[in-house]
Amino acid sequence: MPLIPLFIVVYLHSNVVFVGLVTSISSMASVPALIMWGDLSDKFKKRKIFILIGFLVHSYHC
């Protein structure tokens, strides 16, 4: 996550305002996704698989 602002400023030649916009939009998008994952884990009553998927997706992006 700390590399995203650096990528935006250096490679996209943008400013700090755009970094703030991208950060806030990604935070707003994560809230519905977290609610969806929580509802799915409650519906199937299995949390372990959702935790593993979360770790795998997070480690893939980092």
C-alpha positions as CSV (number, residue, x, y, z in Angstrom):
1,M,0.0,0.0,0.0
2,P,2.7,2.6,0.7
3,L,4.0,2.2,-2.9
4,I,0.7,3.2,-4.5
5,P,1.2,7.0,-3.8
6,L,4.8,6.7,-5.0
7,F,3.6,5.0,-8.2
8,I,1.0,7.7,-8.8
9,V,3.4,10.6,-8.3
10,V,6.5,9.2,-10.1
11,Y,5.1,7.1,-13.0
12,L,1.8,8.8,-13.6
13,H,3.3,12.3,-13.1
14,S,0.4,13.3,-10.9
15,N,0.1,15.4,-7.8
16,V,-0.8,14.8,-4.2
17,V,-4.5,15.6,-4.7
18,F,-4.8,12.7,-7.0
19,V,-3.1,10.4,-4.5
20,G,-5.8,11.5,-1.9
21,L,-8.6,10.8,-4.4
22,V,-7.3,7.3,-5.2
23,T,-6.8,6.5,-1.6
24,S,-10.3,7.6,-0.6
25,I,-11.9,5.8,-3.5
26,S,-10.1,2.6,-2.6
27,S,-11.2,2.9,1.0
28,M,-14.8,3.5,-0.1
29,A,-14.7,0.4,-2.3
30,S,-13.3,-1.8,0.5
31,V,-16.3,-1.2,2.8
32,P,-18.9,-2.9,0.6
33,A,-16.5,-5.7,-0.2
34,L,-15.9,-6.4,3.5
35,I,-19.6,-6.4,4.2
36,M,-20.1,-8.9,1.3
37,W,-17.4,-11.2,2.6
38,G,-18.8,-11.0,6.1
39,D,-22.3,-11.9,4.9
40,L,-21.0,-14.8,2.9
41,S,-19.0,-16.2,5.8
42,D,-22.1,-15.9,8.0
43,K,-24.3,-17.5,5.4
44,F,-22.1,-20.6,4.9
45,K,-21.0,-20.6,8.6
46,K,-17.4,-21.2,7.4
47,R,-14.9,-18.5,8.3
48,K,-11.7,-20.4,7.7
49,I,-12.0,-20.5,3.9
50,F,-12.8,-16.8,3.7
51,I,-9.8,-16.0,5.8
52,L,-7.5,-18.1,3.7
53,I,-8.9,-16.5,0.5
54,G,-8.3,-13.1,2.0
55,F,-4.7,-13.9,2.9
56,L,-4.0,-15.4,-0.5
57,V,-5.5,-12.4,-2.4
58,H,-3.6,-9.9,-0.1
59,S,-0.3,-11.8,-0.5
60,Y,-0.8,-11.9,-4.3
61,H,-1.2,-8.1,-4.5
62,C,1.8,-7.4,-2.3
